[in-house]
Amino acid sequence: MTFSMLPFLFVIQAVAITIAATRTRRSGGINVAQSRSIIVVLALLGVWGAISAFLGLSGWYQSEAFLTSLPGFWITMPAVLIIALPWMLSATFRETTNAIIDHVPLHYVMAFEGLRVLAIGGIMKAYNGEFSAIFATWVGVPDFLFGVAALVAAYLIYTGVWGTRSAIGINLFGFVAIIPSALVLINLGLPGPMHVFDESPGMASVFEFPMALAPTLVVPIFVSINLLVAIRLMTKRH
């Protein structure tokens, strides 16, 4: 196990979302029950994160049963479903997320998404021979570039140079930078029916703790936020 910012990044995500929900409630944008629904979702994400950490520390993510099960297609889904199911099934929850997105200044949203520049950590690990170079090149680099673009967008939106249309484009870029390429790429480098290439360190390094928290928790949260923000902004424009 090596040091990683990923556990702290999830804490930052949870704290930032909690602050946004609290401020929206205090401004009258949502009620107490709606604010609590956000806390419940964050708590469920925290529980899943703890489970994922346990699976990583216990070695299950390195087991043959896991690595040959095409995990790229399903291990990313628990975090996504924890967010997506309430959003799809509950109009009240959709109203809650929309109100929070509306309440938070757009340049703050983009600055928050700019935290993905921390993908530079995985890139550096690959450069040092501690992480999959293929994954870092084809997923880590686009993820990092999205983070840079989000920070630039935050500044340009704050200064009034860019507007909603640019934010929609950047958020869609943040989504497609990961989906579906990363999901497919993971499986191509693991033993199983889609195995295509070998490398050293192999793709299994993606699931070593604490790096496993990236595909199972932190990145799905960021990508889900990209999609929710893009949908809300497009809905308001049209």
NUNU-804809 format. One record per residue: x, y, z of N, C-alpha, C, O in turn. Coordinates in steps of 0.05 Angstrom, whole numbers, padded with zeros to 5 digits. Example, Ala and Ser with C-alpha at 12.3 -4.5 7.8 and 13.67 -1.06 7.14 Angstrom:
<nodes>
00264 | -00114 | 00156 | 00246 | -00090 | 00156 | 00264 | -00066 | 00156 | 00285 | -00066 | 00169
00257 | -00045 | 00142 | 00273 | -00021 | 00143 | 00258 | 00001 | 00157 | 00268 | 00023 | 00161
</nodes>
This chain:
<nodes>
00017 | -00024 | 00000 | 00000 | 00000 | 00000 | 00018 | 00025 | 00000 | 00036 | 00027 | 00016
00011 | 00044 | -00017 | 00026 | 00069 | -00019 | 00007 | 00092 | -00013 | -00017 | 00089 | -00013
00019 | 00115 | -00007 | 00002 | 00139 | 00000 | -00014 | 00147 | -00025 | -00004 | 00146 | -00047
-00038 | 00156 | -00020 | -00055 | 00166 | -00041 | -00074 | 00187 | -00030 | -00082 | 00186 | -00007
-00080 | 00206 | -00047 | -00099 | 00227 | -00040 | -00128 | 00217 | -00042 | -00146 | 00232 | -00034
-00133 | 00193 | -00053 | -00160 | 00185 | -00059 | -00179 | 00184 | -00035 | -00201 | 00194 | -00037
-00171 | 00173 | -00011 | -00189 | 00174 | 00012 | -00196 | 00203 | 00020 | -00219 | 00209 | 00026
-00176 | 00220 | 00019 | -00181 | 00248 | 00026 | -00198 | 00262 | 00005 | -00214 | 00280 | 00011
-00195 | 00253 | -00020 | -00211 | 00265 | -00042 | -00241 | 00259 | -00038 | -00258 | 00276 | -00043
-00247 | 00235 | -00029 | -00275 | 00228 | -00024 | -00285 | 00246 | -00001 | -00308 | 00255 | -00002
-00269 | 00250 | 00020 | -00277 | 00267 | 00042 | -00283 | 00295 | 00032 | -00303 | 00308 | 00039
-00266 | 00305 | 00014 | -00270 | 00332 | 00003 | -00296 | 00333 | -00013 | -00311 | 00352 | -00011
-00301 | 00312 | -00029 | -00326 | 00310 | -00045 | -00350 | 00312 | -00026 | -00368 | 00328 | -00030
-00349 | 00295 | -00005 | -00372 | 00294 | 00013 | -00376 | 00320 | 00028 | -00399 | 00329 | 00031
-00354 | 00333 | 00037 | -00357 | 00358 | 00051 | -00367 | 00380 | 00033 | -00384 | 00396 | 00041
-00356 | 00381 | 00008 | -00365 | 00402 | -00010 | -00395 | 00399 | -00017 | -00409 | 00419 | -00018
-00404 | 00375 | -00022 | -00432 | 00371 | -00028 | -00450 | 00377 | -00004 | -00471 | 00388 | -00007
-00441 | 00370 | 00020 | -00456 | 00376 | 00044 | -00458 | 00406 | 00048 | -00480 | 00416 | 00054
-00437 | 00420 | 00044 | -00437 | 00450 | 00047 | -00457 | 00462 | 00026 | -00472 | 00479 | 00032
-00455 | 00452 | 00001 | -00473 | 00462 | -00020 | -00502 | 00457 | -00013 | -00519 | 00475 | -00016
-00508 | 00433 | -00003 | -00536 | 00426 | 00005 | -00545 | 00443 | 00028 | -00568 | 00453 | 00029
-00528 | 00447 | 00048 | -00535 | 00463 | 00072 | -00540 | 00492 | 00064 | -00560 | 00504 | 00074
-00523 | 00504 | 00047 | -00528 | 00532 | 00039 | -00553 | 00535 | 00022 | -00567 | 00555 | 00024
-00558 | 00515 | 00006 | -00583 | 00515 | -00010 | -00607 | 00514 | 00008 | -00627 | 00528 | 00004
-00606 | 00498 | 00029 | -00628 | 00496 | 00048 | -00632 | 00522 | 00063 | -00654 | 00532 | 00067
-00610 | 00534 | 00072 | -00612 | 00559 | 00087 | -00623 | 00582 | 00070 | -00635 | 00601 | 00081
-00618 | 00580 | 00044 | -00629 | 00601 | 00026 | -00658 | 00596 | 00018 | -00670 | 00613 | 00005
-00669 | 00573 | 00027 | -00696 | 00567 | 00020 | -00700 | 00551 | -00005 | -00722 | 00547 | -00014
-00678 | 00543 | -00018 | -00680 | 00528 | -00043 | -00690 | 00500 | -00040 | -00703 | 00489 | -00057
-00683 | 00488 | -00017 | -00693 | 00461 | -00011 | -00701 | 00461 | 00019 | -00693 | 00479 | 00034
-00717 | 00440 | 00027 | -00725 | 00439 | 00054 | -00707 | 00419 | 00070 | -00688 | 00408 | 00058
-00712 | 00416 | 00095 | -00695 | 00399 | 00112 | -00695 | 00370 | 00102 | -00674 | 00358 | 00101
-00719 | 00360 | 00095 | -00721 | 00332 | 00086 | -00704 | 00328 | 00061 | -00691 | 00307 | 00058
-00705 | 00347 | 00042 | -00689 | 00345 | 00018 | -00660 | 00346 | 00024 | -00644 | 00331 | 00012
-00652 | 00363 | 00042 | -00623 | 00365 | 00050 | -00614 | 00338 | 00062 | -00592 | 00329 | 00057
-00632 | 00326 | 00078 | -00625 | 00300 | 00091 | -00622 | 00278 | 00070 | -00606 | 00260 | 00074
-00637 | 00280 | 00048 | -00635 | 00259 | 00028 | -00607 | 00260 | 00015 | -00597 | 00239 | 00008
-00595 | 00283 | 00013 | -00568 | 00285 | 00002 | -00548 | 00272 | 00022 | -00530 | 00258 | 00014
-00553 | 00277 | 00048 | -00535 | 00266 | 00069 | -00537 | 00235 | 00068 | -00518 | 00221 | 00072
-00562 | 00225 | 00064 | -00566 | 00196 | 00063 | -00550 | 00184 | 00040 | -00537 | 00163 | 00043
-00551 | 00196 | 00017 | -00537 | 00187 | -00007 | -00506 | 00187 | -00001 | -00492 | 00168 | -00008
-00497 | 00209 | 00011 | -00468 | 00210 | 00017 | -00460 | 00189 | 00038 | -00439 | 00178 | 00036
-00478 | 00183 | 00057 | -00472 | 00163 | 00077 | -00471 | 00135 | 00063 | -00453 | 00119 | 00070
-00489 | 00130 | 00044 | -00488 | 00105 | 00030 | -00463 | 00102 | 00013 | -00451 | 00081 | 00012
-00454 | 00124 | 00001 | -00429 | 00124 | -00013 | -00406 | 00119 | 00006 | -00387 | 00104 | -00002
-00407 | 00130 | 00030 | -00386 | 00125 | 00050 | -00385 | 00095 | 00058 | -00364 | 00084 | 00061
-00409 | 00083 | 00061 | -00410 | 00055 | 00067 | -00398 | 00038 | 00045 | -00382 | 00020 | 00050
-00406 | 00045 | 00020 | -00394 | 00030 | -00003 | -00364 | 00034 | -00004 | -00349 | 00015 | -00010
-00355 | 00058 | 00002 | -00326 | 00064 | 00001 | -00312 | 00046 | 00022 | -00290 | 00036 | 00017
-00324 | 00043 | 00045 | -00312 | 00026 | 00066 | -00311 | -00003 | 00057 | -00291 | -00017 | 00062
-00332 | -00012 | 00045 | -00333 | -00040 | 00034 | -00311 | -00043 | 00013 | -00297 | -00063 | 00013
-00309 | -00024 | -00005 | -00289 | -00026 | -00026 | -00261 | -00026 | -00015 | -00244 | -00041 | -00024
-00256 | -00009 | 00006 | -00230 | -00008 | 00019 | -00224 | -00036 | 00031 | -00201 | -00045 | 00029
-00244 | -00047 | 00044 | -00240 | -00074 | 00056 | -00233 | -00095 | 00035 | -00215 | -00111 | 00039
-00247 | -00094 | 00012 | -00242 | -00113 | -00009 | -00214 | -00110 | -00020 | -00201 | -00129 | -00028
-00205 | -00085 | -00022 | -00178 | -00080 | -00031 | -00157 | -00089 | -00012 | -00138 | -00102 | -00019
-00161 | -00083 | 00014 | -00142 | -00090 | 00034 | -00141 | -00120 | 00039 | -00120 | -00132 | 00045
-00164 | -00134 | 00035 | -00165 | -00163 | 00040 | -00153 | -00179 | 00017 | -00148 | -00203 | 00020
-00148 | -00165 | -00006 | -00137 | -00179 | -00029 | -00157 | -00190 | -00048 | -00150 | -00203 | -00068
-00183 | -00186 | -00042 | -00203 | -00198 | -00060 | -00202 | -00185 | -00088 | -00207 | -00199 | -00108
-00195 | -00160 | -00089 | -00193 | -00147 | -00115 | -00170 | -00158 | -00132 | -00169 | -00153 | -00156
-00152 | -00173 | -00120 | -00130 | -00185 | -00135 | -00135 | -00215 | -00140 | -00117 | -00228 | -00151
-00158 | -00225 | -00132 | -00164 | -00253 | -00135 | -00171 | -00259 | -00164 | -00180 | -00242 | -00179
-00166 | -00284 | -00172 | -00172 | -00292 | -00200 | -00202 | -00290 | -00205 | -00210 | -00282 | -00227
-00218 | -00296 | -00185 | -00247 | -00295 | -00189 | -00256 | -00267 | -00196 | -00273 | -00263 | -00214
-00244 | -00247 | -00183 | -00251 | -00219 | -00189 | -00240 | -00210 | -00215 | -00254 | -00199 | -00232
-00214 | -00214 | -00219 | -00201 | -00204 | -00243 | -00211 | -00215 | -00269 | -00209 | -00202 | -00290
-00222 | -00239 | -00268 | -00233 | -00252 | -00293 | -00263 | -00247 | -00296 | -00275 | -00258 | -00315
-00275 | -00231 | -00279 | -00304 | -00226 | -00280 | -00312 | -00202 | -00296 | -00334 | -00192 | -00293
-00294 | -00191 | -00312 | -00299 | -00166 | -00327 | -00307 | -00143 | -00308 | -00328 | -00131 | -00312
-00290 | -00138 | -00288 | -00298 | -00118 | -00267 | -00301 | -00090 | -00278 | -00315 | -00074 | -00265
-00288 | -00084 | -00300 | -00291 | -00057 | -00311 | -00320 | -00050 | -00316 | -00328 | -00026 | -00315
-00336 | -00070 | -00322 | -00364 | -00065 | -00329 | -00383 | -00063 | -00305 | -00405 | -00052 | -00307
-00374 | -00073 | -00282 | -00393 | -00074 | -00259 | -00383 | -00062 | -00233 | -00399 | -00053 | -00217
-00357 | -00063 | -00228 | -00348 | -00054 | -00202 | -00351 | -00023 | -00199 | -00351 | -00013 | -00176
-00353 | -00009 | -00221 | -00358 | 00020 | -00220 | -00387 | 00027 | -00215 | -00394 | 00050 | -00209
-00405 | 00007 | -00217 | -00433 | 00013 | -00216 | -00445 | 00018 | -00189 | -00464 | 00035 | -00187
-00436 | 00006 | -00167 | -00449 | 00012 | -00141 | -00450 | 00041 | -00134 | -00472 | 00051 | -00127
-00428 | 00056 | -00137 | -00428 | 00084 | -00131 | -00447 | 00099 | -00150 | -00462 | 00117 | -00142
-00447 | 00092 | -00176 | -00464 | 00105 | -00195 | -00494 | 00100 | -00188 | -00510 | 00119 | -00189
-00500 | 00076 | -00181 | -00528 | 00069 | -00175 | -00538 | 00082 | -00150 | -00561 | 00090 | -00148
-00520 | 00086 | -00130 | -00528 | 00099 | -00106 | -00537 | 00128 | -00112 | -00555 | 00139 | -00098
-00525 | 00140 | -00132 | -00533 | 00167 | -00140 | -00555 | 00167 | -00160 | -00574 | 00182 | -00158
-00554 | 00149 | -00180 | -00572 | 00149 | -00203 | -00600 | 00139 | -00196 | -00620 | 00150 | -00205
-00602 | 00119 | -00179 | -00629 | 00108 | -00173 | -00647 | 00128 | -00160 | -00670 | 00131 | -00169
-00638 | 00142 | -00139 | -00656 | 00163 | -00127 | -00663 | 00184 | -00148 | -00685 | 00194 | -00148
-00643 | 00192 | -00164 | -00648 | 00213 | -00184 | -00669 | 00204 | -00205 | -00685 | 00220 | -00213
-00667 | 00179 | -00213 | -00686 | 00169 | -00234 | -00714 | 00163 | -00222 | -00734 | 00167 | -00236
-00714 | 00153 | -00197 | -00740 | 00144 | -00186 | -00755 | 00165 | -00170 | -00779 | 00161 | -00165
-00742 | 00186 | -00162 | -00755 | 00206 | -00145 | -00753 | 00234 | -00157 | -00732 | 00245 | -00160
-00777 | 00245 | -00163 | -00778 | 00272 | -00174 | -00768 | 00292 | -00153 | -00756 | 00312 | -00159
-00773 | 00286 | -00127 | -00765 | 00303 | -00106 | -00734 | 00305 | -00104 | -00723 | 00326 | -00100
-00721 | 00281 | -00108 | -00692 | 00281 | -00107 | -00681 | 00296 | -00131 | -00660 | 00310 | -00129
-00693 | 00294 | -00154 | -00684 | 00309 | -00178 | -00687 | 00339 | -00173 | -00669 | 00354 | -00180
-00709 | 00347 | -00161 | -00713 | 00375 | -00154 | -00691 | 00384 | -00135 | -00682 | 00407 | -00136
-00684 | 00367 | -00116 | -00663 | 00374 | -00097 | -00636 | 00378 | -00110 | -00623 | 00399 | -00105
-00628 | 00359 | -00127 | -00602 | 00363 | -00141 | -00603 | 00387 | -00159 | -00583 | 00402 | -00162
-00625 | 00391 | -00173 | -00627 | 00414 | -00191 | -00625 | 00441 | -00175 | -00612 | 00459 | -00184
-00638 | 00441 | -00152 | -00637 | 00466 | -00136 | -00609 | 00472 | -00126 | -00601 | 00495 | -00125
-00595 | 00451 | -00118 | -00567 | 00455 | -00109 | -00549 | 00465 | -00132 | -00534 | 00483 | -00128
-00552 | 00452 | -00155 | -00537 | 00461 | -00178 | -00543 | 00490 | -00185 | -00525 | 00506 | -00192
-00569 | 00498 | -00183 | -00577 | 00525 | -00189 | -00566 | 00545 | -00169 | -00559 | 00567 | -00175
-00564 | 00536 | -00144 | -00557 | 00554 | -00122 | -00527 | 00559 | -00121 | -00518 | 00582 | -00115
-00511 | 00539 | -00128 | -00482 | 00542 | -00126 | -00472 | 00557 | -00151 | -00479 | 00549 | -00173
-00457 | 00578 | -00148 | -00446 | 00592 | -00171 | -00431 | 00573 | -00190 | -00416 | 00555 | -00181
-00436 | 00576 | -00216 | -00425 | 00557 | -00235 | -00395 | 00555 | -00234 | -00384 | 00534 | -00238
-00381 | 00577 | -00228 | -00352 | 00576 | -00228 | -00343 | 00559 | -00204 | -00321 | 00547 | -00205
-00358 | 00558 | -00182 | -00352 | 00541 | -00160 | -00355 | 00512 | -00168 | -00338 | 00495 | -00161
-00376 | 00506 | -00182 | -00380 | 00478 | -00192 | -00357 | 00469 | -00209 | -00346 | 00447 | -00206
-00348 | 00487 | -00227 | -00326 | 00479 | -00245 | -00300 | 00477 | -00229 | -00284 | 00459 | -00236
-00296 | 00494 | -00209 | -00272 | 00492 | -00193 | -00271 | 00466 | -00178 | -00250 | 00453 | -00175
-00294 | 00457 | -00167 | -00297 | 00432 | -00154 | -00289 | 00409 | -00172 | -00274 | 00391 | -00165
-00299 | 00410 | -00197 | -00293 | 00389 | -00216 | -00264 | 00389 | -00224 | -00252 | 00369 | -00233
-00251 | 00413 | -00221 | -00223 | 00415 | -00227 | -00205 | 00399 | -00209 | -00181 | 00396 | -00214
-00216 | 00388 | -00187 | -00200 | 00371 | -00170 | -00190 | 00346 | -00185 | -00172 | 00332 | -00175
-00202 | 00341 | -00208 | -00192 | 00318 | -00223 | -00164 | 00322 | -00234 | -00153 | 00303 | -00246
-00153 | 00345 | -00231 | -00124 | 00348 | -00238 | -00107 | 00330 | -00221 | -00084 | 00324 | -00228
-00118 | 00321 | -00198 | -00103 | 00303 | -00181 | -00099 | 00276 | -00193 | -00084 | 00259 | -00182
-00111 | 00271 | -00217 | -00104 | 00247 | -00232 | -00075 | 00247 | -00239 | -00064 | 00226 | -00247
-00061 | 00269 | -00236 | -00032 | 00270 | -00241 | -00018 | 00251 | -00223 | 00004 | 00241 | -00230
-00030 | 00244 | -00200 | -00017 | 00225 | -00182 | -00014 | 00198 | -00194 | 00007 | 00185 | -00192
-00035 | 00188 | -00207 | -00034 | 00162 | -00221 | -00015 | 00163 | -00244 | -00001 | 00143 | -00249
-00014 | 00185 | -00258 | 00005 | 00188 | -00280 | 00034 | 00186 | -00271 | 00051 | 00173 | -00283
00040 | 00199 | -00248 | 00066 | 00198 | -00237 | 00073 | 00170 | -00227 | 00096 | 00161 | -00229
00054 | 00157 | -00215 | 00058 | 00129 | -00206 | 00065 | 00111 | -00230 | 00083 | 00094 | -00228
00052 | 00115 | -00252 | 00058 | 00100 | -00276 | 00086 | 00106 | -00286 | 00101 | 00088 | -00295
00093 | 00132 | -00286 | 00120 | 00140 | -00294 | 00142 | 00127 | -00277 | 00164 | 00121 | -00286
00135 | 00123 | -00251 | 00154 | 00111 | -00233 | 00153 | 00080 | -00233 | 00167 | 00067 | -00217
00136 | 00069 | -00250 | 00134 | 00040 | -00252 | 00118 | 00027 | -00230 | 00122 | 00004 | -00224
00100 | 00042 | -00218 | 00083 | 00032 | -00196 | 00054 | 00028 | -00204 | 00038 | 00019 | -00188
00048 | 00033 | -00229 | 00020 | 00033 | -00237 | 00018 | 00028 | -00267 | 00037 | 00032 | -00282
-00005 | 00018 | -00276 | -00009 | 00012 | -00304 | -00004 | 00036 | -00322 | -00018 | 00056 | -00320
00016 | 00034 | -00340 | 00022 | 00056 | -00358 | 00000 | 00060 | -00379 | -00005 | 00083 | -00387
-00012 | 00038 | -00387 | -00033 | 00040 | -00408 | -00057 | 00055 | -00396 | -00069 | 00072 | -00409
-00065 | 00047 | -00372 | -00088 | 00060 | -00359 | -00082 | 00090 | -00354 | -00099 | 00107 | -00359
-00058 | 00095 | -00344 | -00051 | 00123 | -00339 | -00051 | 00140 | -00364 | -00059 | 00163 | -00364
-00042 | 00128 | -00387 | -00040 | 00143 | -00412 | -00068 | 00148 | -00424 | -00074 | 00171 | -00432
-00085 | 00128 | -00425 | -00110 | 00130 | -00439 | -00134 | 00139 | -00421 | -00155 | 00147 | -00431
-00130 | 00138 | -00395 | -00152 | 00146 | -00377 | -00142 | 00169 | -00359 | -00155 | 00189 | -00356
-00118 | 00165 | -00346 | -00108 | 00185 | -00328 | -00102 | 00212 | -00341 | -00109 | 00233 | -00330
-00090 | 00211 | -00365 | -00083 | 00236 | -00379 | -00108 | 00251 | -00387 | -00110 | 00275 | -00381
-00129 | 00239 | -00400 | -00153 | 00253 | -00406 | -00167 | 00264 | -00380 | -00178 | 00286 | -00381
-00166 | 00248 | -00359 | -00178 | 00257 | -00334 | -00164 | 00282 | -00323 | -00177 | 00301 | -00315
-00137 | 00281 | -00324 | -00122 | 00305 | -00316 | -00128 | 00329 | -00334 | -00131 | 00351 | -00324
-00129 | 00325 | -00360 | -00135 | 00347 | -00378 | -00163 | 00358 | -00373 | -00167 | 00382 | -00376
-00182 | 00341 | -00366 | -00208 | 00351 | -00359 | -00206 | 00369 | -00335 | -00218 | 00391 | -00334
-00191 | 00361 | -00315 | -00187 | 00377 | -00291 | -00176 | 00404 | -00298 | -00185 | 00425 | -00287
-00156 | 00405 | -00315 | -00144 | 00431 | -00324 | -00166 | 00448 | -00338 | -00168 | 00471 | -00332
-00181 | 00435 | -00356 | -00202 | 00449 | -00371 | -00223 | 00460 | -00352 | -00233 | 00482 | -00355
-00230 | 00445 | -00331 | -00250 | 00454 | -00312 | -00240 | 00478 | -00296 | -00255 | 00497 | -00291
-00215 | 00478 | -00289 | -00204 | 00501 | -00274 | -00202 | 00526 | -00292 | -00208 | 00548 | -00283
-00195 | 00522 | -00317 | -00194 | 00545 | -00336 | -00223 | 00555 | -00339 | -00228 | 00579 | -00340
-00242 | 00536 | -00342 | -00270 | 00544 | -00345 | -00280 | 00559 | -00321 | -00295 | 00579 | -00323
-00272 | 00551 | -00297 | -00280 | 00564 | -00272 | -00272 | 00594 | -00273 | -00287 | 00611 | -00267
-00247 | 00598 | -00281 | -00237 | 00626 | -00283 | -00252 | 00642 | -00304 | -00260 | 00665 | -00299
-00255 | 00630 | -00328 | -00267 | 00645 | -00350 | -00297 | 00650 | -00345 | -00308 | 00670 | -00354
-00310 | 00631 | -00331 | -00339 | 00636 | -00324 | -00341 | 00657 | -00303 | -00359 | 00674 | -00304
-00323 | 00657 | -00284 | -00322 | 00677 | -00263 | -00319 | 00705 | -00274 | -00331 | 00725 | -00265
-00301 | 00707 | -00295 | -00296 | 00733 | -00307 | -00316 | 00741 | -00328 | -00315 | 00763 | -00339
-00335 | 00723 | -00334 | -00355 | 00729 | -00353 | -00348 | 00724 | -00382 | -00364 | 00730 | -00400
-00325 | 00713 | -00387 | -00317 | 00707 | -00415 | -00332 | 00683 | -00426 | -00341 | 00684 | -00449
-00336 | 00663 | -00409 | -00351 | 00639 | -00417 | -00377 | 00639 | -00402 | -00381 | 00652 | -00382
-00396 | 00623 | -00412 | -00422 | 00620 | -00400 | -00431 | 00591 | -00398 | -00415 | 00573 | -00397
-00457 | 00588 | -00397 | -00469 | 00562 | -00393 | -00462 | 00542 | -00414 | -00456 | 00518 | -00409
-00461 | 00551 | -00439 | -00455 | 00532 | -00461 | -00428 | 00520 | -00458 | -00425 | 00496 | -00463
-00408 | 00535 | -00450 | -00382 | 00525 | -00446 | -00381 | 00504 | -00423 | -00368 | 00484 | -00425
-00396 | 00511 | -00402 | -00397 | 00492 | -00379 | -00410 | 00466 | -00387 | -00401 | 00445 | -00378
-00430 | 00467 | -00404 | -00442 | 00442 | -00413 | -00422 | 00425 | -00429 | -00419 | 00401 | -00424
-00407 | 00438 | -00447 | -00387 | 00424 | -00462 | -00365 | 00412 | -00445 | -00357 | 00389 | -00449
-00356 | 00427 | -00425 | -00335 | 00416 | -00408 | -00345 | 00393 | -00391 | -00330 | 00373 | -00388
-00369 | 00394 | -00381 | -00381 | 00372 | -00366 | -00385 | 00347 | -00382 | -00380 | 00325 | -00373
-00394 | 00351 | -00407 | -00397 | 00328 | -00425 | -00369 | 00315 | -00431 | -00367 | 00291 | -00433
-00349 | 00332 | -00434 | -00322 | 00322 | -00438 | -00313 | 00306 | -00414 | -00300 | 00285 | -00417
-00319 | 00316 | -00390 | -00312 | 00301 | -00366 | -00325 | 00274 | -00364 | -00314 | 00255 | -00353
-00349 | 00272 | -00375 | -00363 | 00246 | -00376 | -00351 | 00227 | -00396 | -00345 | 00204 | -00389
-00347 | 00236 | -00421 | -00338 | 00218 | -00442 | -00308 | 00212 | -00439 | -00298 | 00193 | -00452
-00294 | 00228 | -00423 | -00266 | 00222 | -00418 | -00262 | 00195 | -00403 | -00241 | 00183 | -00404
-00283 | 00187 | -00389 | -00283 | 00162 | -00373 | -00301 | 00141 | -00385 | -00294 | 00117 | -00386
-00325 | 00149 | -00393 | -00346 | 00130 | -00402 | -00348 | 00131 | -00432 | -00351 | 00153 | -00443
-00346 | 00108 | -00446 | -00342 | 00081 | -00436 | -00313 | 00071 | -00438 | -00307 | 00048 | -00431
-00294 | 00089 | -00446 | -00267 | 00079 | -00453 | -00254 | 00066 | -00429 | -00241 | 00045 | -00433
-00256 | 00077 | -00405 | -00242 | 00066 | -00382 | -00253 | 00039 | -00375 | -00238 | 00021 | -00367
-00279 | 00036 | -00378 | -00292 | 00010 | -00370 | -00283 | -00012 | -00389 | -00277 | -00034 | -00379
-00280 | -00006 | -00414 | -00271 | -00026 | -00433 | -00241 | -00032 | -00429 | -00233 | -00055 | -00429
-00225 | -00010 | -00427 | -00196 | -00013 | -00425 | -00188 | -00031 | -00401 | -00170 | -00047 | -00403
-00202 | -00027 | -00378 | -00195 | -00044 | -00355 | -00197 | -00073 | -00362 | -00179 | -00088 | -00355
-00218 | -00081 | -00375 | -00222 | -00110 | -00381 | -00202 | -00120 | -00402 | -00195 | -00144 | -00402
-00193 | -00103 | -00420 | -00174 | -00111 | -00440 | -00147 | -00119 | -00428 | -00131 | -00134 | -00440
-00141 | -00108 | -00404 | -00115 | -00114 | -00392 | -00116 | -00134 | -00369 | -00096 | -00139 | -00356
-00139 | -00146 | -00365 | -00142 | -00166 | -00344 | -00147 | -00194 | -00355 | -00158 | -00196 | -00377
-00140 | -00215 | -00341 | -00146 | -00242 | -00350 | -00176 | -00245 | -00352 | -00191 | -00236 | -00335
-00185 | -00258 | -00373 | -00213 | -00262 | -00377 | -00220 | -00262 | -00407 | -00202 | -00262 | -00423
-00246 | -00262 | -00414 | -00254 | -00265 | -00442 | -00246 | -00241 | -00459 | -00246 | -00244 | -00484
-00240 | -00218 | -00448 | -00232 | -00195 | -00465 | -00203 | -00189 | -00464 | -00194 | -00168 | -00474
-00187 | -00206 | -00452 | -00158 | -00201 | -00448 | -00144 | -00197 | -00475 | -00146 | -00214 | -00493
-00130 | -00175 | -00478 | -00116 | -00168 | -00503 | -00086 | -00163 | -00499 | -00070 | -00172 | -00515
-00079 | -00149 | -00477 | -00051 | -00141 | -00474 | -00041 | -00147 | -00445 | -00057 | -00149 | -00426
-00015 | -00149 | -00443 | -00002 | -00152 | -00417 | 00018 | -00129 | -00414 | 00028 | -00118 | -00434
00023 | -00121 | -00390 | 00043 | -00101 | -00384 | 00053 | -00105 | -00355 | 00042 | -00122 | -00341
00072 | -00091 | -00348 | 00082 | -00092 | -00320 | 00089 | -00064 | -00310 | 00106 | -00051 | -00322
00076 | -00055 | -00289 | 00054 | -00068 | -00274 | 00029 | -00071 | -00291 | 00024 | -00056 | -00309
00014 | -00092 | -00285 | -00010 | -00098 | -00301 | -00034 | -00082 | -00293 | -00033 | -00065 | -00274
-00055 | -00086 | -00307 | -00080 | -00072 | -00302 | -00091 | -00077 | -00274 | -00107 | -00062 | -00264
-00083 | -00100 | -00263 | -00092 | -00106 | -00236 | -00084 | -00085 | -00215 | -00095 | -00083 | -00194
-00063 | -00070 | -00222 | -00054 | -00049 | -00204 | -00075 | -00027 | -00200 | -00074 | -00012 | -00180
-00094 | -00026 | -00218 | -00116 | -00007 | -00215 | -00132 | -00013 | -00190 | -00145 | 00004 | -00178
-00132 | -00039 | -00183 | -00149 | -00048 | -00160 | -00133 | -00053 | -00135 | -00143 | -00066 | -00117
-00108 | -00044 | -00134 | -00093 | -00045 | -00109 | -00102 | -00022 | -00091 | -00107 | 00000 | -00101
-00105 | -00028 | -00065 | -00113 | -00007 | -00047 | -00089 | 00012 | -00042 | -00066 | 00002 | -00038
-00092 | 00038 | -00042 | -00118 | 00053 | -00043 | -00127 | 00061 | -00071 | -00147 | 00074 | -00074
-00111 | 00054 | -00092 | -00119 | 00062 | -00119 | -00146 | 00051 | -00127 | -00160 | 00063 | -00144
-00155 | 00029 | -00115 | -00181 | 00018 | -00122 | -00204 | 00037 | -00116 | -00225 | 00034 | -00127
-00199 | 00056 | -00098 | -00220 | 00075 | -00092 | -00226 | 00094 | -00115 | -00247 | 00107 | -00116
-00208 | 00096 | -00134 | -00213 | 00113 | -00158 | -00235 | 00101 | -00175 | -00255 | 00115 | -00179
-00232 | 00077 | -00186 | -00253 | 00067 | -00203 | -00279 | 00058 | -00188 | -00300 | 00057 | -00200
-00277 | 00053 | -00162 | -00300 | 00043 | -00148 | -00316 | 00065 | -00134 | -00339 | 00061 | -00127
-00303 | 00088 | -00128 | -00317 | 00109 | -00112 | -00313 | 00137 | -00123 | -00332 | 00150 | -00131
-00288 | 00147 | -00123 | -00284 | 00175 | -00128 | -00290 | 00183 | -00156 | -00304 | 00203 | -00161
-00280 | 00169 | -00176 | -00286 | 00176 | -00204 | -00315 | 00173 | -00211 | -00326 | 00190 | -00224
-00329 | 00151 | -00203 | -00358 | 00150 | -00208 | -00374 | 00174 | -00197 | -00393 | 00183 | -00209
-00365 | 00184 | -00174 | -00379 | 00207 | -00163 | -00374 | 00232 | -00181 | -00393 | 00246 | -00187
-00349 | 00236 | -00189 | -00343 | 00259 | -00206 | -00358 | 00257 | -00233 | -00370 | 00276 | -00242
-00358 | 00233 | -00245 | -00371 | 00230 | -00271 | -00402 | 00233 | -00268 | -00414 | 00245 | -00286
-00413 | 00223 | -00246 | -00442 | 00227 | -00242 | -00449 | 00256 | -00239 | -00469 | 00265 | -00250
-00432 | 00272 | -00225 | -00436 | 00300 | -00222 | -00434 | 00314 | -00250 | -00450 | 00332 | -00256
-00415 | 00306 | -00266 | -00413 | 00316 | -00293 | -00439 | 00314 | -00308 | -00449 | 00333 | -00320
-00451 | 00290 | -00307 | -00475 | 00285 | -00321 | -00499 | 00300 | -00310 | -00515 | 00312 | -00325
-00501 | 00301 | -00283 | -00523 | 00315 | -00271 | -00522 | 00345 | -00277 | -00542 | 00358 | -00282
-00498 | 00356 | -00276 | -00495 | 00385 | -00282 | -00501 | 00391 | -00311 | -00515 | 00410 | -00317
-00491 | 00374 | -00329 | -00496 | 00378 | -00358 | -00525 | 00376 | -00364 | -00536 | 00393 | -00379
-00539 | 00357 | -00353 | -00568 | 00354 | -00357 | -00583 | 00378 | -00347 | -00601 | 00388 | -00361
-00576 | 00387 | -00323 | -00590 | 00410 | -00312 | -00585 | 00435 | -00328 | -00604 | 00450 | -00334
-00561 | 00440 | -00336 | -00555 | 00464 | -00352 | -00568 | 00463 | -00379 | -00578 | 00483 | -00389
-00569 | 00439 | -00392 | -00582 | 00437 | -00418 | -00612 | 00441 | -00415 | -00625 | 00453 | -00432
-00624 | 00430 | -00393 | -00652 | 00434 | -00389 | -00659 | 00463 | -00385 | -00679 | 00473 | -00396
-00643 | 00478 | -00371 | -00648 | 00506 | -00366 | -00646 | 00522 | -00392 | -00660 | 00541 | -00397
-00627 | 00514 | -00409 | -00623 | 00529 | -00434 | -00646 | 00525 | -00454 | -00653 | 00543 | -00469
-00658 | 00501 | -00452 | -00678 | 00495 | -00473 | -00706 | 00493 | -00461 | -00725 | 00488 | -00475
</nodes>
